[in-house]
Each structure stands twice: as C-alpha cells, then as structure tokens.
Amino acid sequence: MCEQNMALLAPNIYILEYLKKHTAADPSHQGKGHQLPDQWLPEQLNYKDKDGAYSTFGAGPGNTWLTALCEIVCQSTVFHLH
C-alpha cells in the first residue's frame, strides 16, 4: 500500500516541479497538482511506525529503501504545499 501511494504521488510532484520551473503553468494545473498531496499525506503517515520508518502495510519492520523514498517525496510535497 505504501509503495502504491508513492507510485501515485511522486510523478505528480515531479511534474509539478517541472511545470513551475520550465513553463508558465496554468494555475488550474497547479491546483490539480496540489489536491493529491493534500489527500495523500495524512494517509501516508499511517504507514510510518513509532521509530520513524515506513513499512509496506503499516505493520512489521520498517523498510530502509521505502523510508528513504517516502522521506524524499514527503519533503518535496511539503515544499510544494507552501
């Protein structure tokens, strides 16, 4: 589940970054790009365990690679929400 969230969110964040840097983006496109992170972020935090690692289904041991990916995408997401 956690990986599926990343597969949906990460491309949208990177597209939003591209549009902001390389085009005069239509504000309506940016609005659509901001809707997904607003919905995604609270759900994604359900997969974070008490030690700060992300796990596939929200239970069990944390996964190092998944945690790294989630943190990178989360940082980009928070940057674009502000």
C-alpha positions in Angstrom: 0.0 0.0 0.0 2.7 2.4 0.9 4.5 1.8 -2.4 1.3 2.4 -4.3 0.8 5.7 -2.7 4.4 6.6 -3.7 3.7 5.5 -7.2 0.8 7.9 -7.4 2.3 10.8 -5.7 5.9 11.0 -6.8 5.2 11.5 -10.5 2.7 14.3 -9.8 5.2 16.1 -7.5 7.9 15.9 -10.1 5.6 17.1 -12.9 4.5 20.0 -10.7 8.2 20.9 -10.1 8.8 20.7 -13.9 5.9 23.0 -14.7 6.9 25.5 -12.1 10.5 25.7 -13.4 10.0 25.4 -17.2 6.6 26.8 -18.1 4.2 29.5 -17.3 2.0 26.9 -15.7 -1.8 27.4 -15.9 -2.9 28.0 -12.3 -5.7 25.3 -12.8 -3.0 22.7 -13.4 -1.2 23.7 -10.2 -4.5 23.4 -8.3 -4.9 19.8 -9.5 -1.3 19.1 -8.6 -1.9 20.3 -5.0 -5.1 18.3 -4.5 -3.4 14.9 -4.5 -0.7 15.7 -1.8 -3.4 17.2 0.5 -5.3 13.9 0.3 -2.2 11.7 0.3 -0.1 13.0 3.1 -2.4 12.1 6.1 -2.9 8.6 4.6 0.8 8.1 4.0 1.6 8.8 7.6 -0.4 5.7 8.6 2.4 3.6 7.3 5.0 5.3 9.5 5.8 3.3 12.6 6.9 4.7 16.0 10.6 4.6 15.2 10.0 6.8 12.1 10.4 4.0 9.4 7.8 3.3 6.8 6.6 -0.3 6.3 4.7 -1.7 3.4 1.4 -2.3 5.1 1.8 -0.2 8.2 2.8 -3.1 10.4 6.0 -5.1 10.8 9.6 -3.9 10.4 10.4 -0.7 8.6 11.9 -0.8 5.2 15.1 1.3 4.7 14.6 1.9 1.0 10.9 2.6 1.3 11.6 5.0 4.2 14.2 6.9 2.1 11.8 7.2 -0.9 8.9 8.4 1.4 11.1 11.0 3.1 12.3 12.4 -0.2 8.9 12.6 -1.7 7.4 14.0 1.6 10.0 16.8 1.6 9.2 17.7 -2.0 5.5 17.6 -1.2 5.8 19.9 1.8 7.9 22.3 -0.3 5.1 22.5 -2.9 2.3 22.9 -0.4 3.8 26.1 0.9 
